[in-house]
Amino acid sequence: MKKKKVKFILAVILLIIIITIIIFLLNPLRYSKEKIREKLLESTPIGTEMQEVFDYINSHNEWEIEYIDYNYGYLILGGKYPSEVVGNLSSEYLEKVIGEQSTRVFLGEYHNPLCVSVVAYYAFDSEGKLINIAVDKHVDGI
């Protein structure tokens, strides 16, 4: 009788471990940056109007628009917003700014074992049409 109880407890523990691993592996935030970008472009392809992009973002309750910049495109530089860094950069960096308007969206985070934040940068042209999406992951230190 005692052996059956031990086997049952071990089976439950193994099942919990397997379910945890499956949930861990199925988290889309763990995909590569390129794969996340592909998924975002499937839902908001190049040429999508800015308001449609915002509607799509807002339909995901766990996502958060961190900023909208109507004056500059995006530039991933140390996690700072484009409007905070563009005026302070040399011309070599200004040539790398993508778009004329942009938004940064916090998509979520996961632990690996450090906390990894996943953000998406949407770039728009002067008419508010999507021209590019970049995805970045920021690892928080200990």
Number of C-alpha atoms within 10 A of each C-alpha: 5 7 8 9 10 11 11 12 12 12 12 12 12 12 12 12 12 12 12 11 11 11 10 14 12 10 11 13 19 18 12 13 16 12 14 20 18 16 12 19 15 10 11 21 17 15 13 16 17 21 11 13 19 14 10 13 19 13 10 10 8 10 14 15 16 11 14 17 17 15 12 22 27 27 24 16 11 8 11 12 21 24 17 9 15 19 10 10 10 9 10 8 13 15 9 12 17 23 21 18 25 29 24 22 19 19 19 15 17 16 12 10 7 11 14 19 17 20 24 20 22 25 28 27 20 14 10 18 20 24 19 21 23 20 22 19 18 13 16 10 7 5
